[in-house]
Amino acid sequence: MSELAERYGAIVAAIAERASQASRDAAEIQLIVVSKNHGPELVRELHSLGQRDFGENRDQEAKPKAEQTQDLPDVNWHFVGQLQSNKVRSALSYSRIIHSIDRPSLLSSIQKELVLQNSLASGFIQLNLTDDPGRGGVQPKDLLEFAEKAVEVSNLEILGVMGVAALDRDPRIDFETIAAASQSLRGLIPSAKSISAGMSHDFKEAIDFGATHLRIGTVITGKRNL
Ligand SMILES: *Cc1c(COP(=O)(O)O)cnc(C)c1O
């Protein structure tokens, strides 16, 4: 077995184990392997092991990779990084799930493009868990006001909230904030139950706090080589 296959198997098992410890159904937790900084061959090998959901954070890197793996059946590309409005058309050409919806101008660009394509997409509202506006994301206090705008976008299904826990403190603090935000979002959009949270170093805690979409890179993919 390759080292990649071993790491992948170990993380899939760790997710199932933590879900069971947290009395959660592992089937409701989706693993998205973040393939950034790795070439299409990594996507091919993981696909051969059964992985179908992949995440990318930069359009310049994601688009060629998606094109080079177009022959693989049933692949879902998740766009997880900050998305500039002028990249929306490109991103929506290969990705149907945007994890980083965080401002009205981005909503308008997505709406325009979906109407033009006459197609559907889904996405998460990203929360900013820091005081730094440059990090992207909606401040938790502004979530509902933004969500009211997001529900107006025809063809876009809001799945829930997304967040990146701060590195300099216990991730459980941020996962608790995300869980509370999820609860309040569901008051407005009852179907928006999903939570995109948890990365290599904190996915176990994220599972404890209800994450449904884990975005995991390095512990599976290994050292970045692009
Ligand atoms: C890179 C990235 C990840 C994965 O990070 P790892 O620490 O490598 O698991 C998850 N989410 C986003 C938004 C990312 O940019």
The ligand as a MOL file (V3000), in Angstrom:
LIG
                    3D

  0  0  0     0  0            999 V3000
M  V30 BEGIN CTAB
M  V30 COUNTS 15 15 0 0 0
M  V30 BEGIN ATOM
M  V30 1 C -5.9290 24.3320 3.0570 0
M  V30 2 C -7.2820 24.4080 3.6200 0
M  V30 3 C -7.8040 23.3420 4.3670 0
M  V30 4 C -7.0180 22.0900 4.7120 0
M  V30 5 O -5.9700 22.4170 5.5910 0
M  V30 6 P -5.0570 21.2890 6.2780 0
M  V30 7 O -4.5370 21.9640 7.5030 0
M  V30 8 O -3.9850 20.9810 5.3000 0
M  V30 9 O -5.9070 20.1340 6.5880 0
M  V30 10 C -9.1000 23.4720 4.8450 0
M  V30 11 N -9.8420 24.5790 4.6110 0
M  V30 12 C -9.3680 25.6180 3.8890 0
M  V30 13 C -10.2350 26.8070 3.6790 0
M  V30 14 C -8.0820 25.5790 3.3810 0
M  V30 15 O -7.6000 26.6180 2.6820 0
M  V30 END ATOM
M  V30 BEGIN BOND
M  V30 1 1 1 2
M  V30 2 1 2 3
M  V30 3 2 2 14
M  V30 4 1 3 4
M  V30 5 2 3 10
M  V30 6 1 4 5
M  V30 7 1 5 6
M  V30 8 2 6 7
M  V30 9 1 6 8
M  V30 10 1 6 9
M  V30 11 1 10 11
M  V30 12 2 11 12
M  V30 13 1 12 13
M  V30 14 1 12 14
M  V30 15 1 14 15
M  V30 END BOND
M  V30 END CTAB
M  END
